[in-house]
Amino acid sequence: MADFVDGTAYNYEQGQRARKLFAAVVLAALDDAIADDKKYGNGPEQIARWARSRDGREVLSCAGIDPNERVVSGLMEFVSKGIRTSVALSREESERRHAQAEAEAA
């Protein structure tokens, strides 16, 4: 019984690692689209094309993201903002956006 539990825990951990790996691929695709947007002005269209493609849907699914049209529009909106993923996920940016939202609410 202990071997079954250990095997299940190991498989779960491997699955989580794989999901994180595919999430990193999604973040890289977003960064590439942001770079395209700054250089050519077609970033949102690029990420939408990728997310709707067979490979894009597969990567999104493996990352634990449901590849529906709402997700595609969210990815497009994120790219159109032009904030790179490393900056958007940082604590400083999060605090800045929170402070800005509080200032707008007041």
Secondary structure as UniProt FT lines:
FT   HELIX           2..40
FT   HELIX           43..52
FT   HELIX           54..62
FT   TURN            63..64
FT   HELIX           69..81
FT   HELIX           85..88
FT   HELIX           91..105
//
